[in-house]
Amino acid sequence: MARRPDNRRPLLDPNGLSDDFASGCDVQDHEDWLRVVFWVDVPGNGHGARCKVRSLVLPRSALPSVLQELRGGPAHGREARRH
C-alpha cells in the first residue's frame, strides 16, 4: 500500500465502518480520558430533541493530535495541512 501524499500512514478500514452524520457534540471531560458524544437534532412534539448518534472515548494524551488535525481540517482547506 502506497503512502499518502502528506506522508501519513494509510488508514485501514477492515470492518467497513459506516459514517454517521451529527449536528453537534458534547464533550465529557474525565481525568485521563475524554468522551465525545455526537448527536443530531430531531424535531418532535413541537420541541427539539437530540438523538445520540455515536460516542467516542479517547485518552487525554490524544487531544493534541486531534486539535492539530482540526486546525488543518475542512475550515482551512487541505492545503493548510502541508508541513
N, C-alpha and C positions, 0 to 999 in steps of 0.2 A: 504494500500500500504506500503510495507516494505521500510525501509531506505536503502540507498545505502551504500556499504562497507566503503566509505570515510566519512560517517555521514552527507553528504549534503542532502538537501531536494530533493525529486524526481522532475524531470522536466516533467510537463504535456504538451501534445500537442493536445488540444481539437479541433483545427481547421485543423489538418492534413497538416500543412505547409510543403511545399516541400523544399528540399535542392537545392541550386544553386551553380554552380561552378564559381569561379572567379580566374583570373590570376593576379590580382593586386587590389590596392585600393588607394583612395585619401582621406585624412582627411581634412575637412574644420573646422577650429577652430573658434568658436564663444565665446562670453563672458561667458555664463552659460551652453553651450552645445557643443557637437561635432557632426558633420555629417560625417559618413564614407560611401563613395560611392565605391562600388565594381564593377569591370569591367572585361571584357575578351578581349583579343587581337583578332581582326578579320582581316584576310588578305583581301585586295581588291584593285583593280586598281594598283597593284604594290606598294601600300603604306599601311602600317599597320594602322588600325583604332581600336579604343576602343569602345566597346558597353557596356553601363550600364546594370548591372545585377540586382542590388538591392542597396538601400541605407538604412542606419540605423542611427537614431538620438538618442543620449543618453546624459543624463545630465553629466556635468563635474564631479559631485560627484561620478559617477560610474567608472571613469577612474582607480582609484587604484585597484578596484576589477578585472577589465578587465586585467590590467597588471599582477596581481597576477596569474590569470588563464593562461595567456600566458606564464609566466615563468615556469609553471608546465605542459605546453602543449606538443604537439607532438615532438618538438625538443629534449625534455628531457626525454621522456617516461613517462608513467603513474606513475611509482614508485616515481618520483620526487614530486608528489603531496601529498604524505603522510606526515602528520604533526608529 
